[in-house]
Amino acid sequence: MSTNHQVLAVWQKAMASLVRNDAPDLTVRQLAILATVYTATAPSTVRGLSAALGLAKPVVTRAIDTLEKYDLCRRQPDASDGRSVIIQKTVRGSVYTAALGDVIRT
């Protein structure tokens, strides 16, 4: 089996697991933003996520609106810069991303 085929098989297994459970049905864009927030070592901002993923800020903002609706992350004003907002992890988001990681690993 080629490496590309193996990677696609892992991705397919993870996506199939997501659509079978009762977790939120996220878009690929929302999953990418969520994964970026949860793998970042520094606090994430809309501006930073926009730059990291090559997306317009309004697109990131709309995706975060949905992620917040599902309690997978939350916005918190940045105490050091009143114009900026930090995208924080939540318990539910941590559980969601850990479960996704478990599916990918197995």
C-alpha positions in Angstrom: 0.0 0.0 0.0 1.5 3.4 -1.0 2.1 6.1 1.6 -0.6 8.3 0.1 -3.1 5.5 0.2 -2.2 4.8 3.9 -2.6 8.5 4.8 -6.0 8.7 3.0 -7.1 5.5 4.7 -6.3 7.0 8.2 -8.1 10.3 7.2 -11.1 8.3 5.9 -11.3 6.3 9.2 -11.2 9.5 11.2 -13.8 11.2 9.1 -16.1 8.2 9.2 -15.8 8.1 13.0 -16.8 11.8 13.2 -19.9 11.4 11.1 -21.0 8.3 13.0 -21.0 9.9 16.5 -23.1 12.6 18.0 -20.3 15.2 17.9 -20.8 18.4 16.0 -20.6 18.0 12.2 -17.7 20.4 11.5 -16.5 21.6 8.1 -12.9 20.9 7.1 -12.2 24.7 7.6 -13.6 24.5 11.2 -11.6 21.4 11.9 -8.4 23.0 10.6 -9.0 26.0 12.8 -9.8 23.8 15.8 -6.7 21.7 15.3 -4.5 24.8 14.9 -5.9 26.2 18.2 -5.3 23.0 20.0 -1.8 22.3 18.7 -0.5 25.8 19.1 2.0 26.5 21.8 1.2 30.2 22.0 -2.3 31.7 22.4 -4.3 31.8 19.2 -5.9 35.0 17.8 -8.1 35.5 14.8 -5.3 37.4 13.1 -2.8 34.6 13.9 -5.2 31.9 12.7 -5.9 33.9 9.5 -2.2 34.2 8.8 -1.4 30.5 9.7 -4.1 29.1 7.5 -4.1 31.7 4.7 -7.7 32.6 5.3 -9.4 36.0 5.5 -10.2 37.2 9.0 -14.0 37.2 8.4 -13.8 33.5 7.4 -12.0 32.7 10.6 -14.4 34.7 12.6 -17.4 32.9 11.2 -15.8 29.5 11.8 -15.0 30.5 15.4 -18.7 31.5 15.8 -19.6 28.0 15.0 -16.9 26.4 17.2 -18.1 28.6 20.1 -21.7 27.5 19.5 -20.6 24.0 20.2 -18.4 25.0 23.1 -15.2 23.8 21.4 -13.4 27.0 22.0 -14.2 30.5 23.4 -13.1 34.1 22.8 -11.4 35.9 25.6 -10.3 39.6 25.4 -6.5 39.9 25.4 -5.6 41.7 28.6 -2.3 42.9 27.0 -4.0 44.3 23.8 -7.5 45.5 24.1 -8.0 45.3 20.3 -7.2 41.5 20.2 -9.1 38.5 21.3 -7.5 35.2 22.4 -9.2 31.9 21.2 -9.2 29.7 24.3 -9.5 26.0 24.6 -12.5 24.5 26.4 -13.0 21.2 28.2 -15.4 20.0 25.5 -13.0 21.0 22.8 -10.2 19.2 24.5 -12.3 16.0 24.7 -13.3 16.4 21.1 -9.8 16.8 19.8 -8.4 14.1 22.0 -11.0 11.7 20.7 -10.1 12.7 17.1 -6.5 12.1 17.9 -7.3 8.6 19.3 -9.1 7.7 16.1 -6.2 8.8 14.0 -3.7 6.9 16.1 -5.6 3.6 16.0 
